[in-house]
């Protein structure tokens, strides 16, 4: 991978995140929802998650938690999503040293509700972004979708050098909760948190001078790759539950092993033709999919606990934030300021399909 590609490719120039102001420990959530089943309590308390930010309804007079209708959940998806998205975009632009007036492309990613018009239109109105801003909504792809969206953002930026493109992942996961006492729902309810993450991308306006090469403000997005496992298409899904009259998320217990078994194949494809080996990757940003998922990926790729420290840290502090999780981890990596010029990193997300998405970045 040439040094020139790092100075001519679209680059990440800022990232910002947001979560609701209400945060709960796993024990607090068990008490709030009155969960006494020892099997369910064990799932919550052995999840490697300490706290999660969630948007929950006020308790009833007797102190119990009301059951939200699908309409109320969808309303929360919109209201909470717009608020979280706005905060993440503003934080991202602040980190990038940019303004709303400079935004030319907006991609919004979500999997926790359905609405038309989508978040892109709602945020353009909410934030006062130029009405001629190009936009895209990526809906329903799941936890992997942040990298699917970033692929489109990078392509747009490459075709419009010097212009600012944004992606914002908006996941009000508490708008996708079903409290029915089943083990299926318990796994989901023990894992996901609410949050939004935005990333700013710009491609260099001109080719760098041979005398004075341009230095991107963040890592260059060098290439992307995808791996879908069709035989596991039903292993992760968000579908209608007739019994509850709501949409409900399902996670197959074998998902960690499916993802782990395909992690090496996916990485090899990403690096194929670059001249890079796995040992050349200095930084890893992996989706906080859950303790077993992270452990499976780590073991199959031969990574150390230090390699995935930001992934496990985000899981501990926020739970699984769906499509935006990897940007929360990237934000922590960027805050460390430990990446050196010439180093490479891999971004990795996993989700329904079953799918593994990867991106190669270079500083």
Secondary structure, DSSP 8 states (H G I E B T S, - for coil): --HHHHHHS-EEEEEEEE--S-EEEHHHHHHHTT---HHHHHHHHTSS--EEE-------TTS------HHHHHHHHHHHHHHHHHHHHHHHHHHHT--GGGEEEEEEEE-S---SS-HHHHHHHHHT--TT-EEEEEES--TTHHHHHHHHHHHHHHHSTT-EEEEEEEE-GGGG---SS-HHHHHHHTTB--EEEEEEEE--SS---SSS----SS-EEEEEEEEE-GGGTTSEEEEEETTTTEEEEEE-TTHHHHHHHHHHHHHHHHHTTTT--GGGEEEEEE----HHHHHHHHHHHT--TTTTHHHHHHHHHH-B-GGGHHHHHHHHHHHHT---TT-EEEEEEEETTTEEEEEEEE-
